Amino acid sequence: MGGWAGILYVDEVNLLDDGLVDVVLDSAASGWNTVEREGVSVSHPARFIMVGSGSEEEGELRPQLLDRFGLSVQVKAPTRPLLSLAATRAGTTVC
């Protein structure tokens, strides 16, 4: 997970531990995050847009977390070698 300029990106969002999902949802709802460790507690503003990626084959997203995403896009890899090569070249072209 990483946060930058109000964006929280979570890779493999569907594999997050339930406890961590609860923390993210609470922070999103309240606008605050509290980190506690070894008797030290620090709270800070938590205003972010969540962006996530994951694979349906590895598990479903919890409904509470799914509600936080306004857009879902399915991406499939090309199955034909020439299409795959064209996609790779297009992605590396510098204008």
C-alpha positions in Angstrom: 0.0 0.0 0.0 1.1 3.5 -0.6 -0.3 7.0 -0.3 0.7 10.1 -2.1 -1.1 13.4 -2.8 -4.4 12.0 -1.4 -4.3 8.8 -3.3 -4.1 5.4 -1.6 -3.1 2.6 -4.0 -3.6 -0.9 -2.8 -2.2 -3.8 -4.8 -4.1 -7.1 -4.5 -6.8 -5.3 -2.6 -9.0 -8.4 -2.5 -6.3 -10.2 -0.4 -6.2 -7.6 2.4 -6.7 -9.0 5.9 -10.1 -8.2 7.4 -8.6 -6.2 10.2 -6.7 -4.0 7.8 -9.8 -3.5 5.7 -11.6 -2.3 8.8 -8.8 0.2 9.5 -8.9 1.6 6.0 -12.7 1.8 6.0 -12.8 3.6 9.4 -10.1 6.0 8.3 -12.0 6.8 5.1 -15.3 7.3 7.0 -13.9 9.4 9.8 -11.2 11.3 7.9 -8.6 10.4 10.5 -6.1 7.6 11.0 -4.5 6.6 14.3 -1.3 4.6 14.4 -0.4 3.0 17.8 2.8 1.2 18.6 4.7 0.5 21.8 2.6 2.9 23.8 2.9 5.7 21.3 -0.3 7.0 19.6 -0.3 9.4 16.6 -3.4 10.6 14.7 -3.3 12.4 11.4 -5.8 13.4 8.7 -6.7 10.6 6.3 -8.4 12.1 3.3 -7.8 10.0 0.2 -9.1 8.4 -2.9 -8.6 4.7 -3.0 -7.3 3.0 -6.1 -6.8 -0.8 -6.0 -5.9 -3.7 -8.2 -6.5 -7.4 -7.8 -7.4 -10.7 -9.4 -10.9 -12.2 -9.3 -9.4 -15.6 -9.4 -7.7 -15.0 -6.0 -10.8 -14.0 -4.1 -13.7 -11.5 -4.0 -13.7 -8.1 -2.5 -15.6 -7.6 0.7 -18.9 -5.8 -0.1 -18.0 -2.9 2.3 -14.8 -2.3 0.5 -16.4 -2.7 -2.9 -18.7 0.2 -2.1 -15.6 2.5 -1.8 -14.7 2.0 -5.5 -16.7 4.1 -8.0 -15.3 2.4 -11.1 -14.3 -1.2 -11.9 -12.4 -2.2 -15.0 -11.6 -5.7 -16.2 -8.3 -6.1 -18.1 -7.5 -9.3 -20.0 -4.1 -10.1 -21.5 -4.1 -10.7 -25.3 -4.0 -14.4 -26.2 -2.5 -13.9 -29.7 1.3 -13.4 -29.8 1.1 -10.5 -32.4 -1.4 -8.6 -30.3 0.8 -9.1 -27.2 3.8 -7.8 -29.1 1.9 -4.8 -30.4 0.6 -3.9 -26.9 4.1 -4.2 -25.5 5.6 -1.9 -28.2 2.7 0.6 -27.8 3.3 0.8 -24.1 7.0 1.5 -24.5 6.8 4.1 -27.3 8.0 7.5 -26.2 6.5 10.6 -27.9 
